[in-house]
Amino acid sequence: MVHVLSSRTLLRPTDPERSRTFYGEQLGLAVYREFGTGPDRGVVYFLGGGFLELSGRSRTSPDPAVRLWLQVPDLTAAHDELRAKGVGVVRPPVKEPWGLVEMWIEDPDGTPIVLVEVPADHPIRYRPGI
């Protein structure tokens, strides 16, 4: 087995400055580190137990199969905060048949982002019999 010490998701935005504004200011992700200089400089953001790196530049939009899943403690508060910051909501918060509450947004390049609240009684929070 490969011994993984750290991991991160890498995105190559079509407009790095616009994406840095979205992830850093609108979503409010904290910066882990920055590298390089100029308009294409890289930024790595904290993503809970992982990292999101924006670096380089792409001439095309990302593959629609790429999606981000972000768990938040209070989806109603996240919805209100993001709307106040001008983030468009693709789909408002809905309790799904599998018990999670999900809301969909997208980044400036159209990368789908699902924000998820795990209710206190959801099986993800506990393992029966343990």
N, C-alpha and C positions, 0 to 999 in steps of 0.2 A: 504494500500500500504506500502511496505517496504521502509523505509527511508534510502537510500544508501548514505553513506558519501564518499566512495572511492571505487575504483575497480582496479583489475589487472588480467592479464592473467598469469597463471602459466604453465611453461614448465618444465618437468623433463627430462633433456638431458641424453643421453647415455654416453657422455664424457663431463662433466661440463667445463673443461678447454678449450676444443676446442670450445664449445658453447660460453663461455665468450669472447674468442678471436674474434669469428665471430660477436657477437652482440656489444661488446664494442669497438673493434678496426676496424673491417672491415665495419660494418654498422655505427659505430661512435655514438652509443646511449650513452647519458649521464647517469651516475650512480646516482640514487636517494638514495640508501642505500645498504650497504653490511652487512651480518651477518654470524656468525659462523666462523670456522677456517678450515684450511686444504683444500685438493683438492675438497671437496664437499661443500665448503662454498656457501652461497646464495648471489645473486646480484639482485637488483631490478633496472630496467632502466626506465627512462622517455620514454613514448610513446605518445607524443602530449598531449591529454587530459586524458591519462590513464597510466598504468604502465605494464611492462613485468617483471615477476620474473622468474629467473632460480634458482632452488633449488633442492636439492636431486639428485638422480641418478636413471635412469630407465634401466632395462635390455633389453627392447625392444624399437623399434622405435615408434614414436607417431602415433596415429590414423590418417590415411590420410584425414579424414574429418576435422581435425583441420587445420585452415589456419589463417594467419595474414594479415590484410588489413592496409597499412600504406600510408597516404596521404602525399605527398611532394609538395613543391611549384614549382619545376622545374625538371621534370622527365629526360630531356636530361642531365642536370648537374648531377643528381643522378646516371644515367646510366654510364656516363663517370667516375665519382668518384669511383663507385663500381668496375667497370672493372679495373681501375688503382690499386685497392687494392686486386685484384685477386678473386673477387666474380664472380662465374659463373652465367651467365644470362640464365635462362631456356627459356624465351621468351622475345625478345627485345620490346621496347615501340611500342604500336599499339593503334591508336584511335579506340575505340570500337563503334559498332552501337548505343549504348546508350549514346555516347558522351564523356565518360571518356577516358583518355589516360592511359593505363596500361602496366606494365612490371612485369614479374614474375621471382623470384629467389627462392632459398630454403636454409634453414639453414643446418648445418652439419648433422642433423638427418633426413633431407628430408622434414621438415615442409614447406609447400608452403607459400611463402610470396608474396603478390601482392603489388607493389608500384603504387600509383595512383596520377595522376595530374588532377585536376578539372579545365577545361578551364574557362576563365572569363565569357563566355556566357552560361555556363551550368546551368540548373534549380536548382542544388544543391546550387548555390551561391545566388539565389534570389527566392522570391515567387511572381509570377505575381499578380498584383492587390493590392499589399500591399506597 
